[in-house]
Amino acid sequence: MRVTSIRDTSIRHSRRGFSLIELLIVIAIIMIIVGIAAPQYNKTMMNARETGAMGAIRTIHQMETQYYSQFGKYAQSLTELGPPASGAAGPAASGLISEDLAEGKKGGYLFTLQAVPLGYTLTAVPEAFGSTGRRSFYSDQTMVVRQSWTQEPATDKSPEVK
């Protein structure tokens, strides 16, 4: 039979869990890591949304070219490029782009397509500047994409995206 001393018993009972200080230190370390990582995550998400917006602009350009070859004119709105509500596709709803893009809202950006005498203009602006995106975009039938890093929307005079 083994005899245990008081010292053996106190050692066994003192290491059953974490102390409050240890838990507070771990929580503080986690909060520091989150504080460092969150801004980088937001920046990465904005870059992804901006890349998505430029991809949507390229898609609209391609579909405008297709629309022009089918109907002999450029679409006057995103609705004309979008899917028909019912029935067959036609000039009023050609089914060339997805429904969300036809509604003018995709990936944190608002898209606007307007007809002009010799073509069309296309703009993409962030829903919440500085949160969903830091840049706005402008393009037209020349397919040159322009950008603005300010809250003012990009125009035909804005610098070209390189």
Legacy VTK file of the C-alpha trace (Angstrom):
# vtk DataFile Version 3.0
C-alpha trace
ASCII
DATASET POLYDATA
POINTS 162 float
0.000 0.000 0.000
1.278 3.395 -0.972
1.155 6.348 1.322
0.591 9.730 -0.296
1.835 12.871 1.242
-0.010 16.153 1.450
2.384 17.570 -1.096
1.449 14.875 -3.708
-2.248 15.605 -3.195
-1.818 19.384 -3.613
0.140 18.924 -6.856
-2.547 16.671 -8.287
-5.347 19.157 -7.498
-3.574 22.360 -8.593
-3.189 21.367 -12.306
-6.777 20.426 -13.128
-7.447 23.354 -15.529
-6.319 26.750 -16.705
-6.133 29.684 -14.428
-8.074 32.844 -15.174
-4.837 34.670 -16.018
-3.852 32.018 -18.555
-7.248 32.239 -20.254
-7.069 36.038 -20.382
-3.617 35.879 -21.965
-4.827 33.450 -24.638
-7.847 35.667 -25.392
-5.601 38.732 -25.627
-3.295 36.963 -28.091
-6.270 35.904 -30.239
-7.618 39.475 -30.248
-4.230 40.829 -31.374
-4.102 38.322 -34.239
-7.663 39.216 -35.305
-6.826 42.927 -35.120
-3.889 42.415 -37.457
-5.671 40.050 -39.876
-9.038 41.835 -40.284
-7.794 44.859 -42.298
-5.834 42.583 -44.619
-8.922 40.403 -45.109
-11.050 43.452 -45.990
-8.434 44.661 -48.472
-8.290 41.220 -50.085
-12.093 41.086 -50.365
-12.198 44.548 -51.997
-9.541 43.450 -54.504
-11.608 40.348 -55.291
-14.770 42.425 -55.798
-12.914 44.871 -58.070
-11.536 41.985 -60.116
-15.055 40.564 -60.336
-16.407 43.929 -61.506
-13.801 44.112 -64.278
-14.719 40.546 -65.280
-18.386 41.537 -65.458
-17.455 44.528 -67.631
-15.588 42.207 -70.026
-18.629 39.892 -70.097
-20.960 42.796 -70.903
-18.636 43.910 -73.719
-18.656 40.429 -75.224
-22.417 40.183 -74.948
-22.905 43.660 -76.448
-20.874 42.481 -79.454
-23.031 39.388 -79.740
-26.233 41.435 -79.300
-25.049 43.798 -82.058
-24.393 40.891 -84.416
-27.857 39.427 -83.719
-29.993 42.566 -83.703
-27.945 45.171 -85.622
-27.671 47.595 -82.703
-26.203 47.767 -79.200
-28.415 46.970 -76.220
-29.738 50.102 -74.555
-29.901 48.603 -71.057
-28.746 45.609 -69.075
-32.329 44.315 -69.166
-32.040 43.843 -72.929
-28.975 41.639 -72.348
-30.660 39.711 -69.526
-32.887 36.654 -69.553
-36.515 36.946 -70.615
-39.162 36.811 -67.881
-41.016 34.229 -69.936
-41.027 32.979 -73.497
-38.261 33.083 -76.053
-35.302 35.412 -76.015
-35.433 38.475 -78.251
-34.255 42.085 -78.483
-36.073 43.090 -75.271
-34.450 40.274 -73.265
-31.806 38.344 -75.164
-30.668 35.999 -72.384
-26.988 36.810 -72.864
-26.123 37.692 -69.250
-27.197 36.390 -65.855
-30.256 37.745 -64.077
-28.311 39.392 -61.232
-26.084 41.282 -63.661
-29.131 42.246 -65.748
-30.613 43.774 -62.580
-27.482 45.919 -62.317
-26.118 44.552 -59.057
-23.364 41.981 -58.705
-20.533 41.333 -56.268
-20.793 44.589 -54.327
-20.960 46.733 -57.472
-23.786 48.588 -59.215
-23.694 48.432 -63.023
-25.335 50.875 -65.423
-25.533 50.481 -69.203
-26.781 53.372 -71.327
-27.180 53.823 -75.056
-25.402 56.713 -76.780
-25.674 57.685 -80.473
-22.740 55.560 -81.664
-22.662 52.853 -79.006
-23.050 52.511 -75.268
-21.500 53.514 -71.957
-21.017 51.203 -69.014
-20.268 52.166 -65.416
-19.582 50.085 -62.337
-19.523 51.773 -58.935
-19.128 50.176 -55.494
-22.323 49.825 -53.465
-20.450 51.246 -50.473
-17.290 53.116 -51.470
-14.349 52.028 -49.307
-16.174 48.931 -48.119
-17.230 46.923 -51.170
-14.694 48.606 -53.446
-12.174 51.438 -53.708
-12.480 52.065 -57.445
-15.234 52.787 -59.916
-15.020 51.803 -63.564
-16.155 53.231 -66.877
-16.107 51.727 -70.336
-17.823 52.058 -73.694
-17.954 50.358 -77.080
-14.186 50.921 -77.480
-13.789 48.287 -74.713
-11.188 50.404 -72.905
-11.782 50.158 -69.147
-11.112 53.314 -67.135
-10.936 53.711 -63.372
-11.336 56.289 -60.637
-9.827 55.884 -57.162
-12.054 58.628 -55.728
-15.733 58.625 -54.806
-16.432 60.393 -58.084
-17.452 57.785 -60.686
-15.001 57.052 -63.491
-15.627 58.771 -66.837
-14.244 58.680 -70.360
-11.525 61.067 -69.127
-10.370 58.789 -66.259
-7.084 56.900 -66.521
-7.086 53.557 -68.270
-6.759 50.356 -66.244
-3.376 48.841 -67.042
LINES 1 163
162 0 1 2 3 4 5 6 7 8 9 10 11 12 13 14 15 16 17 18 19 20 21 22 23 24 25 26 27 28 29 30 31 32 33 34 35 36 37 38 39 40 41 42 43 44 45 46 47 48 49 50 51 52 53 54 55 56 57 58 59 60 61 62 63 64 65 66 67 68 69 70 71 72 73 74 75 76 77 78 79 80 81 82 83 84 85 86 87 88 89 90 91 92 93 94 95 96 97 98 99 100 101 102 103 104 105 106 107 108 109 110 111 112 113 114 115 116 117 118 119 120 121 122 123 124 125 126 127 128 129 130 131 132 133 134 135 136 137 138 139 140 141 142 143 144 145 146 147 148 149 150 151 152 153 154 155 156 157 158 159 160 161
